[in-house]
Amino acid sequence: MALRRSVSYLEKLPPDRIVGEQPRRFTAGEVLDSLLAFEKSFDNWDCRECWMRDFSNRFDLIPSSVDSRLETVLFTGYYQPVIEGSLAPTPEYAYPIYRMPADLIVTERVNLQPSQTSEKMIGRLQREEFVPYYSRREIDELGSLRGRGYEIAWVKNPIDLFFLHIQGSGILQLEDGRRLLIGYAGANGRPYRSIGRLLIDRGKIPQEEMSMQRLRQYLLDYPEERNEIFSYNESYVFFRFLEEGPLGNLEVPLTPGRSIATDARLFPKGALAFIFTERPVLDAAGQLVGWQPFSRFVLNQDTGGAIRGPQRADLYFGTGFEAEAGAGYMNRPGKLYFLSLKNPSAASSIER
C-alpha cells in the first residue's frame, strides 16, 4: 500500500523531473522504475533465497550521504494525535486552530550570483512593504489573527494545540462523537526552533531524559513558563479539513511504520529506502523499558520543519496511544539507504 502511494505520486510527474539531489541526483523516472522493479521482485517471495539473490543482483543501497562523516542519521518519530475539539468557541474550547490566512503571501526570490538559485519567501504586505508573517507570539498572545474568520475549530488545551503544530496533522474528537481529520495547509515561514533543545540548554531537563512525554510533563508542571517557551518556536502551522489522511508532502496518505519524513530539499521524494536503527520497547502503560534493533524498507513520503539536513529522519508511528508513546520516545541513531536499480535500462521491461 505505501509503495503504491509513492507510485501514484511519481506517475504524475515528468520522468526527467529532478525529485532529489542527495545522495545523488534522482529523476522521477528513476525512482518510479526502482519502485516498480522492487514491487515485481516479490513474484519470487516464495523462495526467500531466490528473492535475496535477485535483490542483490538488481539493486544498490546507496548511503544517505557520500560523506562518511554524515552517514549517521538521527531517527525520531511522529504520530497523529487525537484532540478534543469543537467547531464553535466556548469557555471550555478557547484555543483556535487557524486555516491559511488570506494575507499570507508565498513568493520566490531568484538569486543570479554566484549561480542561479531560487528561495521561497513567506510574508505579508504592510504599507506596501513585504515583511515576515506574524510569529507564534503575535498570533497566539497578541491576537494578530483573532476574529478575522480564519478559525476552523477550537480545542481545550494549549499544550495539545502546540503538539498538533509539531505533528502537522490530527483528529478532532467532537462532543457529538464525530471525528474530523485535519492536516497541514501551510506555515508562517518563520524558522522552526526546538523547545526541547531550549529546555536542555537552560538546564531544565537533562538531555538523557528528554522525550515528548518529559517535555509535556514540564509544560504541565510550569504553566507560568508556557507562553515564553511556546514563543521560542516562531514557526506556526495552519490547517485544513481532510477527507483522508494524514497526508505527507506528496499529498498521499502516510502508512504507519513505513512512511518517513526527510529534508525535502535533499532526498528523493517518494523513494524507497532501507533503515537500520532501534525502536522503543514499551510496557502496557506506555513507559519505556528498552530498545530493540529495527530495520525495514520505508518510503520517503513526508517532510517537516524540524527535519533539516542529511542526518535527520522522522518515522511515522500512526494514530492512538501506542503510536503517541512510541513516537514520543523515538530518538536513536542509525543508517539510511536509498534504493536504486543497478541497470536502469532493465526497467524498460517492467509494465507500467
Secondary structure, DSSP 8 states (H G I E B T S, - for coil): -HHHHHHHHHTTS-TT-EEE-SSS-EEHHHHHHHHHHHHHHGGGTTSHHHHHHHHHHHEEEEES-SSGGG--EEEEEEEE-EEEEESS--SSS-EEEE---TT-EEEEEEE-SSS-EEEEEEEEEETTEEEE---HHHHHTS-TTTTSS-EEEEES-HHHHHHHHHHSEEEEE-TTS-EEEEEEEEE-------HHHHHHHTTSS-GGG--HHHHHHHHHH-GGGHHHHHHHS---EEEEEESS--B-TTSSB--TTTEEE--TTTS-TT-EEEEEEEEEEE-TTS-EEEEEEEEEEEEEEE--TT--STTEEEEEEEESHHHHHHHHH-EEEEEEEEEEESSGGGGGGS--
